[in-house]
Amino acid sequence: MHRLHRSSVPRRAAALCAALLLPLAAFAQGTYPTKPVQIIVSWAAGGSIDTMARGFARAMSQELGQPVVVENRDGASGMRGTAATVSAPPDGYVLNFGPITPITNALHLMSKPAYGVDSLEYVCQVFENRFAIAVPQNSPYKTLQDLYAAIQASPGKLSYGHLGVGSITHLSMETAIQGRGFSVIGVPYRGETPMFLDLQTARLDFGVVTVGSTLATSRPVRMLAIISDRRHPEIPDVPTLKELGLPSLQPALVGLMAPKATPAPVLAKLERACKNAVETDVMQAAVKMLRDEIVYKDRKAFTASVMRDYEEKGALVKQLAIPPQN
């Protein structure tokens, strides 16, 4: 009788498992999704991120052949919704759409964060959220130089609105006044809408606003400078911080993310669907409504951008000596 050598048993078992897994992977890739997909938005309803997310969800629904539902879970500078995404099952049915700031910015301000930069899969970048320093429409400050002169003349008196400590709006403003000895009062908000209301009614002296949503909703504020290295095509007369000789952060990168360990076939399908979605009429209409523009990056490029931004923001938080928030 032929005896099977013991050492060959594990090898044959491994080969059998591999053979079984191949069709399973192909099956997962071919059938996902078989039920509705949820996209968590870590910001309040009504803002530019929420508007873009809903347009993106409609476009993704067309591509995936299943309903894609948006759920807002705002709070803690986007960390609440991000934590919910991280803790979701890694099966592609719970995703996150929004800025990467709850990862690249906020993590550097937490002494005990609930997740890390490696807790998510970065599926695709969809666009860049550009910001501007703005004042109420009836403000006496006509230029950024006027505003800076007022800040210098009244240290600790002027207040500005931002979207939370560690947010791109907060870090951008702190970077723009760094090294000038300026003292201002930063007021954090959970969303753009309440900040705009206070800015419009001059409860705030100035604020850091999203350019696209400000233009799209015709909110009566005066933008003094774009926080970018290039002007916005819709308001070509507004200078950039770079032109004014001031430091400027890169725009907030916005894209689609999934829990870590989401299967590779599912990620590949999501990446393809994302690429196709940004070219649909539905998505183009959402971008046009926000008077913004698509800046697409695939999974590899988006992941590299996230990791680079994470390192840069970590260095900036240390430089600004911002204390931990928990």
Residue pairs with C-beta under 8 A, 6 or more apart in sequence:
25 263
25 264
25 265
26 265
28 263
28 265
28 266
29 265
29 266
29 268
29 269
32 92
32 265
32 266
32 269
33 64
33 65
33 66
33 92
33 93
34 66
35 66
35 93
36 66
36 67
36 68
36 69
36 93
37 60
37 64
37 66
37 67
37 68
37 69
37 92
37 93
37 94
37 95
38 68
38 69
38 70
38 71
38 93
38 94
38 95
39 53
39 56
39 57
39 60
39 68
39 69
39 70
39 71
39 95
39 96
39 97
39 256
40 71
40 72
40 73
40 81
40 84
40 85
40 94
40 95
40 96
40 97
41 49
41 50
41 53
41 70
41 71
41 72
41 73
41 74
41 81
41 96
41 97
41 98
42 73
42 74
42 78
42 79
42 80
42 81
42 82
42 96
42 98
42 102
43 49
43 50
43 72
43 74
43 78
43 81
43 98
43 191
44 50
44 72
44 74
44 190
44 191
44 192
44 193
45 72
45 191
46 191
46 192
46 193
47 191
47 192
47 193
47 210
47 213
48 129
48 192
48 210
48 212
48 213
48 216
48 290
48 292
49 97
49 98
49 99
49 129
49 254
50 70
50 72
51 213
51 216
51 286
51 289
51 290
52 97
52 126
52 127
52 254
52 286
52 287
52 290
52 292
53 70
53 97
53 98
54 70
54 286
55 282
55 283
55 285
55 286
55 287
55 289
56 97
56 126
56 256
56 277
56 278
56 283
56 286
57 68
57 69
57 70
57 97
58 68
58 282
58 283
58 286
59 277
59 278
59 280
59 282
59 283
59 286
60 68
60 273
60 274
60 277
61 67
61 68
62 277
62 280
62 282
63 272
63 273
63 274
63 276
63 277
63 280
64 269
64 273
70 97
72 81
73 80
73 81
73 84
74 80
74 81
74 190
74 191
75 81
75 190
76 106
76 164
77 101
77 102
77 105
77 106
77 163
77 164
77 165
77 166
77 167
77 188
78 98
78 99
78 101
78 102
78 106
78 164
78 167
79 102
79 106
79 110
79 113
79 114
81 96
81 98
81 102
82 96
82 102
82 103
82 115
82 120
83 114
83 115
84 94
85 94
85 95
85 96
85 120
85 257
85 258
85 259
86 114
86 115
86 119
86 120
86 259
86 260
87 259
88 94
88 259
89 259
90 258
90 259
90 260
90 261
90 262
90 263
91 262
91 263
91 266
92 258
92 262
92 263
92 266
92 267
92 269
92 270
94 259
95 123
95 256
95 257
95 258
95 270
96 120
96 256
96 257
96 258
97 126
97 254
97 255
97 256
97 257
98 254
99 129
99 168
99 252
99 253
99 254
100 122
100 252
100 253
100 254
100 255
100 257
100 306
100 309
101 166
101 167
101 168
101 252
103 115
103 117
103 120
103 306
103 310
104 117
104 306
104 309
104 310
104 312
104 313
105 166
105 167
105 168
105 171
105 313
105 317
106 113
106 164
106 166
106 167
107 113
107 115
107 116
107 117
107 310
108 166
108 313
108 314
108 317
108 318
109 165
109 166
109 317
109 322
109 323
109 324
109 325
110 324
110 325
110 326
111 324
111 326
112 326
117 306
117 307
117 310
118 260
119 259
119 260
120 257
120 258
120 259
120 260
121 257
121 258
121 259
121 260
121 261
121 262
121 267
121 299
122 255
122 257
122 299
122 302
122 303
122 306
123 255
123 256
123 257
123 258
123 267
123 270
123 271
123 274
123 299
123 302
124 255
124 256
124 270
124 271
124 274
124 275
124 296
124 297
124 298
124 299
124 302
125 253
125 254
125 255
125 295
125 296
125 297
125 301
125 302
125 305
126 254
126 255
126 256
126 274
126 278
126 294
126 295
126 296
127 254
127 287
127 292
127 293
127 294
127 295
127 296
128 250
128 251
128 252
128 253
128 254
128 295
129 168
129 210
129 212
129 251
129 252
129 253
129 254
129 292
130 210
130 211
130 212
130 226
130 227
130 228
130 232
130 251
130 292
131 168
131 169
131 172
131 208
131 209
131 210
131 211
131 226
131 227
131 228
131 251
131 252
132 208
132 209
132 211
132 214
132 223
132 224
132 225
132 226
132 227
132 232
132 238
133 144
133 147
133 173
133 176
133 206
133 207
133 208
133 223
133 224
133 225
133 227
133 241
134 199
134 206
134 207
134 208
134 209
134 214
134 221
134 222
134 223
134 224
135 141
135 147
135 199
135 205
135 206
135 207
135 221
135 222
135 224
136 199
136 200
136 201
136 202
136 204
136 220
136 221
136 222
137 200
137 220
137 221
137 222
138 202
139 202
139 205
139 206
139 222
140 146
140 150
141 147
141 150
141 206
141 222
141 224
142 222
142 224
143 224
144 224
144 225
144 239
144 244
145 244
147 205
147 206
147 224
148 177
148 180
148 182
150 158
150 205
151 158
151 177
151 182
151 183
151 184
152 180
152 181
152 182
155 182
155 183
156 183
156 184
156 185
157 185
158 184
158 185
158 205
158 206
159 184
159 185
159 186
159 187
159 204
159 205
160 173
160 184
160 185
160 186
160 187
160 204
160 205
160 206
160 207
160 208
161 187
161 188
161 189
161 195
161 198
161 199
161 204
161 206
161 207
161 208
162 169
162 170
162 173
162 186
162 187
162 188
162 189
162 195
162 207
162 208
163 169
163 170
163 188
163 189
163 190
163 191
163 192
163 195
163 208
164 170
164 188
164 189
164 190
165 186
165 188
165 322
165 325
166 317
166 322
166 325
167 188
168 249
168 251
168 252
169 207
169 208
169 209
170 186
170 188
170 208
171 249
171 313
171 316
171 317
171 320
172 208
172 227
172 248
172 249
173 184
173 186
173 208
174 186
174 320
174 322
175 247
175 248
175 249
175 316
175 320
176 227
176 241
176 246
176 247
176 248
177 184
178 247
178 319
178 320
187 195
187 198
187 204
189 195
189 198
192 209
192 210
192 213
195 204
195 207
195 209
196 207
196 209
196 214
196 219
196 221
198 204
198 207
199 206
199 207
199 209
199 221
200 219
200 220
200 221
206 224
207 221
208 227
209 219
209 221
209 223
211 223
211 226
211 232
211 234
211 235
211 292
212 290
212 291
212 292
213 290
214 221
214 223
215 234
215 235
215 291
216 289
216 290
216 291
223 235
223 238
224 238
225 238
225 239
225 240
225 241
225 244
225 246
226 232
226 235
226 238
226 239
226 240
226 241
227 240
227 241
227 248
227 249
227 251
228 240
228 241
228 242
228 248
228 250
228 251
229 240
229 242
229 248
230 240
231 238
231 239
231 240
232 238
234 291
240 248
241 247
241 248
242 248
249 316
250 309
253 302
253 305
253 306
253 309
255 297
255 302
256 270
256 274
258 266
258 267
258 270
267 299
271 298
271 299
275 296
275 298
277 283
278 294
278 296
283 294
284 294
287 293
287 294
297 305
